Amino acid sequence: QTEGSAGFLRTRYGMFVHYVWGGSADKPFTCDRHGKRPATFDEFADAFDAAGFARDLGDWGVEYVILTAWHYNINPLFPSATMRKWGMEAHTCRRDVLRDVITACKARGIKVMLYTHPRDGHDLSPEDQQKTGWGGPNGSDPDWAGFDRGKWNDFTNELYHELVTRYGADIIGIYSD
């Protein structure tokens, strides 16, 4: 059990980390130290060294970390039943990167907050926009005429419910953009 926001307010040194899979090998947003881009979401997830990450944070005196749970193209860093349920299997990975990071950081006394982007439907493919109710491409906003608020809200709420159910007892909060 964590102290939630009270524990967060006592911290002074933190780090915000975007580790984001873009949804294809040409849009991973992240590469290894040699500049190599992963070919698949699973390769991307498997490459994250949670123990080394927590060790580095501890060595640097970091008291909390904000780690991206998902952002561009809605690719959660855990094996998401919600993404599979909504027909978006390519948006989930086998490894639970978030759990590995939370466990490694907790062992070093580092608090974890998860960053999410609840309005990222504009990055989805037209097919995935249809599945979730986003309503089609129109810049950073949906096509309001085709936006199915109920469907989008159901999808988003299910994804957040999954996130909070999986990690809520072990994190200090969720930061949303």
C-alpha positions as CSV (number, residue, x, y, z in Angstrom):
1,Q,0.0,0.0,0.0
2,T,1.3,3.4,-0.9
3,E,0.7,6.8,0.7
4,G,-0.8,8.2,-2.5
5,S,-0.6,11.9,-3.1
6,A,0.6,12.7,0.5
7,G,3.8,10.7,-0.2
8,F,4.2,12.3,-3.6
9,L,4.0,15.8,-2.1
10,R,6.9,15.0,0.2
11,T,9.2,14.2,-2.7
12,R,11.6,16.6,-4.3
13,Y,13.4,14.7,-7.1
14,G,11.6,13.0,-9.9
15,M,12.0,11.9,-13.4
16,F,9.4,11.7,-16.3
17,V,10.0,9.0,-18.8
18,H,8.3,8.4,-22.1
19,Y,9.0,4.8,-23.3
20,V,6.5,4.6,-26.1
21,W,5.9,2.1,-28.9
22,G,4.5,3.8,-31.9
23,G,2.7,0.9,-33.3
24,S,5.0,-0.2,-36.1
25,A,8.7,-0.7,-36.7
26,D,9.0,2.7,-38.5
27,K,7.4,4.6,-35.5
28,P,8.8,3.1,-32.3
29,F,9.9,6.5,-30.9
30,T,12.5,4.7,-28.9
31,C,15.7,2.9,-29.9
32,D,18.5,1.2,-28.1
33,R,21.8,2.8,-27.3
34,H,23.1,1.8,-30.7
35,G,20.2,3.4,-32.6
36,K,18.5,0.1,-33.4
37,R,14.7,0.3,-33.6
38,P,12.8,-2.7,-32.4
39,A,10.8,-4.7,-35.0
40,T,7.8,-5.5,-32.8
41,F,6.0,-4.3,-29.8
42,D,7.1,-7.4,-27.9
43,E,10.8,-6.8,-28.8
44,F,10.3,-3.2,-27.7
45,A,8.8,-4.3,-24.3
46,D,11.4,-7.0,-23.8
47,A,14.2,-4.6,-24.3
48,F,13.3,-2.5,-21.2
49,D,15.7,-3.2,-18.3
50,A,13.5,-2.5,-15.3
51,A,16.1,-3.5,-12.7
52,G,18.8,-1.4,-14.3
53,F,16.3,1.5,-14.7
54,A,15.4,1.4,-11.0
55,R,19.1,1.1,-10.0
56,D,20.0,4.2,-12.1
57,L,17.1,6.1,-10.6
58,G,18.3,5.2,-7.1
59,D,21.9,6.1,-7.9
60,W,20.7,9.5,-9.1
61,G,18.7,10.2,-6.0
62,V,15.3,10.1,-7.8
63,E,12.5,9.7,-5.3
64,Y,9.6,9.2,-7.8
65,V,9.2,8.4,-11.5
66,I,6.4,9.2,-13.8
67,L,6.4,6.4,-16.4
68,T,4.2,6.4,-19.5
69,A,1.7,3.5,-19.4
70,W,0.5,4.5,-22.9
71,H,0.5,7.4,-25.3
72,Y,0.9,7.6,-29.0
73,N,-1.4,5.1,-30.8
74,I,-2.5,3.7,-27.4
75,N,-0.1,0.9,-26.8
76,P,-0.2,-0.1,-23.1
77,L,3.1,-1.4,-21.6
78,F,1.3,-4.5,-20.2
79,P,-0.6,-7.4,-21.7
80,S,-4.0,-5.6,-21.9
81,A,-7.2,-7.7,-21.9
82,T,-9.0,-4.5,-22.8
83,M,-7.1,-3.9,-26.0
84,R,-7.7,-7.6,-27.0
85,K,-11.4,-7.3,-26.1
86,W,-11.8,-4.3,-28.4
87,G,-10.1,-6.1,-31.3
88,M,-6.7,-4.3,-31.1
89,E,-4.4,-7.2,-30.3
90,A,-1.5,-5.4,-32.0
91,H,-1.7,-2.7,-29.3
92,T,-0.7,-5.0,-26.5
93,C,2.5,-6.8,-25.5
94,R,3.3,-10.0,-23.7
95,R,5.5,-8.6,-21.0
96,D,4.1,-6.5,-18.1
97,V,6.7,-3.8,-18.3
98,L,4.8,-1.6,-15.8
99,R,4.7,-4.3,-13.1
100,D,8.4,-5.0,-13.6
101,V,9.2,-1.3,-13.2
102,I,6.9,-0.9,-10.2
103,T,8.4,-3.9,-8.5
104,A,12.0,-2.8,-9.2
105,C,11.4,0.8,-8.1
106,K,9.4,-0.2,-5.0
107,A,12.3,-2.4,-3.9
108,R,14.5,0.8,-3.9
109,G,11.9,3.0,-2.2
110,I,11.1,4.9,-5.4
111,K,7.5,5.9,-5.9
112,V,5.8,5.4,-9.3
113,M,3.2,7.4,-11.0
114,L,1.8,6.3,-14.4
115,Y,1.3,8.7,-17.2
116,T,-1.5,8.2,-19.7
117,H,-3.1,10.0,-22.6
118,P,-6.9,9.5,-22.6
119,R,-7.4,11.5,-25.8
120,D,-5.1,9.7,-28.2
121,G,-7.6,8.3,-30.6
122,H,-6.3,10.6,-33.3
123,D,-3.2,8.4,-33.6
124,L,-5.2,5.2,-34.2
125,S,-5.7,3.8,-37.6
126,P,-9.1,4.5,-39.2
127,E,-10.1,0.9,-38.5
128,D,-9.2,1.2,-34.8
129,Q,-10.9,4.6,-34.6
130,Q,-14.1,2.9,-35.8
131,K,-13.7,0.1,-33.2
132,T,-13.4,2.6,-30.4
133,G,-15.9,5.2,-31.6
134,W,-13.3,7.9,-32.1
135,G,-15.0,9.0,-35.3
136,G,-12.2,9.3,-37.9
137,P,-9.2,11.5,-38.4
138,N,-9.5,15.2,-38.1
139,G,-6.3,16.5,-36.7
140,S,-6.0,16.1,-33.0
141,D,-9.8,16.1,-32.5
142,P,-12.2,13.5,-33.8
143,D,-14.6,14.1,-36.6
144,W,-17.3,15.3,-34.2
145,A,-20.1,14.2,-36.6
146,G,-18.9,10.6,-36.4
147,F,-17.7,10.6,-32.8
148,D,-19.5,8.0,-30.7
149,R,-19.0,9.4,-27.2
150,G,-20.6,6.4,-25.5
151,K,-18.4,3.9,-27.3
152,W,-15.2,6.0,-26.8
153,N,-16.0,6.5,-23.1
154,D,-16.7,2.8,-22.6
155,F,-13.4,1.9,-24.3
156,T,-11.4,4.5,-22.3
157,N,-13.1,3.7,-19.0
158,E,-12.4,0.0,-19.5
159,L,-8.7,0.7,-20.2
160,Y,-8.4,2.9,-17.1
161,H,-10.3,0.4,-15.0
162,E,-7.8,-2.3,-16.1
163,L,-4.9,0.0,-15.3
164,V,-6.1,0.9,-11.8
165,T,-7.1,-2.7,-11.0
166,R,-3.7,-4.0,-12.0
167,Y,-1.5,-1.3,-10.4
168,G,-3.6,1.0,-8.2
169,A,-2.4,-0.3,-4.9
170,D,1.2,0.1,-5.9
171,I,1.4,3.5,-7.5
172,I,1.0,7.0,-6.1
173,G,-1.3,8.2,-8.9
174,I,-2.1,8.6,-12.6
175,Y,-1.0,11.7,-14.5
176,S,-3.1,12.3,-17.6
177,D,-2.4,14.7,-20.5
